[in-house]
């Protein structure tokens, strides 16, 4: 039985499946959401240990989801790793300034992403 749960929020079904498989291979239970609205609802209802959050999505974008999660006392401490094709330094800094724990740019190495999620989980447990 997995002892950690990760929520993956991305509107690309190929990326969702790729990350689901990779996180499961590393012992995570995986919840997926296909848009920002669904993702925010899952953060609030499922209370995952960590979130991998795409930025460019329909309904709510990832930055809006991040801001809403950080503004809610019950979800403000959930580690969130942004995953985005937006790779400019200003975009990365904006995501971090809004409260993301890490920012990974696409294209990405799924194993590296899993390691970075593990790192933010470890850091959050020490806090």
C-alpha positions in Angstrom: 0.0 0.0 0.0 1.5 3.4 -1.0 2.2 5.7 1.8 2.4 8.8 -0.3 -0.1 10.3 -2.7 0.6 12.6 -5.6 -1.9 14.6 -7.6 -0.9 15.2 -11.2 -2.9 18.0 -13.0 -2.3 18.4 -16.7 -4.6 18.7 -19.7 -2.4 16.4 -21.8 -3.5 12.8 -21.4 -0.2 11.5 -22.6 1.7 13.4 -19.8 -0.9 12.3 -17.2 -0.4 8.6 -18.1 3.4 9.0 -18.3 3.6 10.6 -14.8 1.0 8.2 -13.4 3.2 5.2 -14.4 6.4 6.8 -13.2 5.0 7.8 -9.8 3.4 4.4 -9.3 6.7 2.7 -10.1 8.2 4.8 -7.3 5.6 3.7 -4.8 3.1 6.6 -5.0 -0.6 6.4 -5.1 -1.6 8.7 -8.0 -4.6 10.9 -8.5 -5.0 12.7 -11.9 -7.0 15.7 -13.0 -7.4 17.0 -16.6 -7.9 20.7 -15.9 -7.3 23.4 -13.2 -10.8 23.3 -11.8 -10.7 19.6 -11.4 -7.2 19.9 -9.9 -8.2 22.5 -7.3 -11.2 20.4 -6.3 -8.9 17.3 -5.9 -6.4 19.2 -3.8 -9.2 20.3 -1.4 -11.1 16.9 -1.3 -8.3 14.3 -1.7 -5.6 16.1 0.3 -2.6 14.7 -1.6 0.9 14.7 -0.1 2.2 16.6 -3.2 0.9 18.1 -6.4 2.5 18.3 -9.9 0.7 21.1 -11.6 0.8 22.2 -15.3 0.4 25.9 -15.9 -1.3 26.2 -19.2 -4.7 24.5 -18.8 -8.4 25.2 -19.5 -10.8 26.6 -16.9 -8.3 27.6 -14.2 -4.6 27.8 -15.1 -2.0 26.3 -12.9 -1.0 29.7 -11.4 -4.7 30.3 -10.4 -4.9 26.9 -8.8 -1.6 27.5 -7.0 -2.9 30.9 -5.6 -6.2 29.4 -4.5 -4.4 26.5 -2.8 -2.1 28.8 -1.0 -4.9 31.1 0.1 -6.9 28.2 1.7 -5.7 27.4 5.3 -6.4 23.7 4.8 -4.2 23.3 1.6 -1.6 26.1 2.0 1.2 23.7 3.0 0.7 21.1 0.4 3.9 20.9 -1.7 3.3 22.0 -5.3 5.7 21.5 -8.2 4.8 23.5 -11.3 5.4 21.8 -14.6 5.3 24.0 -17.7 6.5 24.8 -21.1 6.9 28.4 -19.9 10.7 28.4 -19.4 11.6 32.0 -19.2 13.3 33.1 -16.0 10.5 35.6 -15.3 7.8 32.9 -15.6 9.7 30.5 -13.3 10.2 33.3 -10.8 6.6 34.2 -10.9 5.6 30.7 -10.1 8.0 30.5 -7.2 6.9 33.9 -5.9 3.3 32.7 -5.9 4.3 29.8 -3.6 5.4 26.9 -5.8 7.9 24.6 -4.0 9.7 23.9 -7.3 9.3 24.6 -11.1 10.1 22.0 -13.8 10.2 23.0 -17.4 9.0 20.9 -20.3 10.4 18.8 -21.9 11.3 17.0 -18.7 12.8 13.8 -17.4 10.1 11.9 -15.6 12.6 10.3 -13.2 14.0 13.8 -12.4 10.5 15.0 -11.7 9.8 12.2 -9.3 13.1 13.0 -7.5 12.2 16.6 -7.2 8.7 15.7 -5.8 10.5 13.5 -3.3 12.8 16.4 -2.4 9.9 18.8 -1.7 8.1 16.2 0.3 11.3 15.6 2.4 11.7 19.4 2.9 8.0 19.8 3.9 8.4 17.1 6.5 11.3 18.9 8.1 9.5 22.2 8.3 
